[in-house]
Amino acid sequence: MTYSHSVGGTTWRFDDLREVMAKASPARSGDLLAGVAAGSDAERVAAQMCLAGVPLRRFLEEALIPYESDEVTRLIIDSHDAAAFAPISHLTVGDFRNWLLGEEADESSLKALAPGLTPEMVAAVSKIMRVQDLILVAQKVRVVTRFRNSIGLAGRMSTRLQPNHPTDDGAGIAASILDGLLYGNGDAVIGINPATDSTAGICELLKMLDAVISRYEIPTQGCILTHVTTSIEAINRGAPLDLVFQSIAGTEAANASFGISLATLQEGYEAGLSQKRGTLGDNLMYFETGQGSALSANAHHGVDQQTCEARAYAVARRYKPLLVNTVVGFIGPEYLYNGKQIIRAGLEDHFCGKLLGVPMGCDICYTNHAEADQDDMDMLLTLLGTAGINFIMGIPGSDDVMLNYQTTSFHDALYVRQVLGLRPAPEFEDWLAKMDILRQDGRRLQIGEQLPPVFRQALERMA
């Protein structure tokens, strides 16, 4: 089916819905690299106007990636909840935007609607929204998950404490964990990106995390961000594994480039459940995503990078994750060129994930060769805090010494919590108060005489 729209006396024609979606996307370097971006602002506006008139049900009839050749498409179509979709099934994309911005779209109605939405629907509506629209709608949505604490509640924002070390040195990792805890970080997860992927090394890191969490009775969870098959092997070896991690993408071919399929993820999910380590709930999967991953694997099928990213959230949704994290600026300027593109992409990802019922966090980050800096990250951090982000990253000095990229620091979490009146997960907040780390109002106590004795002893041992 072809689509067309006239702007300024020129009629623009698009061969299919995939082309309309791609050319309606706000400008970004990845789509230009892929050859799917609009050739001018006029063409982009024409595509956006055209997209606004497309009925939502059209996305159930015209697959952007064929059903027969892509298991993610099959997952999206086969799991679609027609009853949940019914209240908005008569709307166009433009009507859907207006509905989302209205009072009828409140927390309860958006929660009920989520199973009836496809990634393509939410990606489409995001393309015709301003930044303030993306924030206004996303802050209405709450996606609450539980393992050893409750993440995503209203007025709360959690953090992943990321104590990476270039050689997986135990003392270096422990020092970063202690530093992060003293800034009130770590309620989403204490998650380590390992420098190597040997199963024996992963098991040792898992034992170390479990020892820290158990010894200090911290109401949080640990995770080693290794391949799902390595996590399965670690479980088989009896390692104390809380969360099962995997990077995922929005097409079957892109996931194959990661060495996974939906069946592999299901195996990891079931292995994690078999551990029965959660105390408040059994949300135990941790997924990371990022715009451009499908294109970087030449597995995007001509679909724009933001729509491919939204499709990854359908993959995540299937496994009831505790955490989903868009690592928004990590791939580099080939996909998101500058701070403006990174900010827009982070807000799009959060909006799309939340509408689909996914517990979204964001690694607010950039690489050193991108046209971005920490001021851009401060802006995205503040906007995402306002939009109701479930969690962000906490890293010593905002500089990851193992992965070599720039992100958000332990102090950044304190900033956004203090400015916006946000608090940690309630169980973690109670622990922080018990340990005399944070006051009830969320302000950090001075380190020194107030340093908890157990932590002072740990520091003395490290010295």
Disulfide bonds with the S-S distance in Angstrom:
none
